[in-house]
């Protein structure tokens, strides 16, 4: 007796359907541009992002400094370009931590059930009792300020979303006929998880990771704005906004350009995430 293996995973036509969504395509283009800026920041930046020039303090946008200079004479364009690298790094590591740990917790809870499921879910409920940014602040307060600790904090704060989503999907998959048949034939938890559950949870994980990338960048910028993230002279968008607070009237460009960078990147990932959710959700087909 053979067991059918019909897992609901992204199909070959996903990208075709996604290409018909203008918002998602615009988001994808902006993300590609963001990644290109991050990768080629040394070539794009006309000046050093950390070198101070007190002869060029708070210069408005010009040919020499297209985005102007800050209160220490540093080129804002160079700092924004290199800041893209920091934001990309934060997004990748934070989403990676949240996705890996959250997926494992959700799989174990959904497959094991019983007291272990209850223990994991009560832990997740405690984490969900705190707003994400507040939980991240608590983690940073324990670990201390800094870029690495900020990435860990942002990743930890997003774990509950993945854990609950994967657990719910796992429990639904376990009730499917072909999974029940596989278990009746002697398939263990590991085989069921790898062969049947993971292909089914891949779509929601992809959507969560895409939208979570935007949330991670925003949370990291907020922590850096409070002085708990990247430390000077690291060119990070949130810390640039924090430094520009005192010069909003006399040096508007110091806040506008890093603020626009944050807004565009977050919007891009949200647009792509919304498009992927519509395409990958079977109920919308």
Secondary structure, 3 states (H helix, E strand, C coil): CCCCCCCCCCCCCHHHHHCCCHHHHHHHHHHHHHHHHHHCHHHHCCCCCCCCCCCCCCCCCCCCCCCCECCCCCEHHHHHHHHHHHHHHHHHHHHHHHHHHHHHHHHHHHHHCHHHHHHHHHHHHHHHCCCHHHHHHHHHHHHCCCHHHHHHHHHHHHHHHHHHHHHHHHHHHHCCHHHHHHHHCCCCHHHHHHHHHHHHHHHHHHHHHHHHHHHHHHHHHHHHHCCCCCCCCCCCHHHHHHHHHHHCCCCCHHHHHHHHHHHHHHHHHHHHHHHHHHHHCHHHC
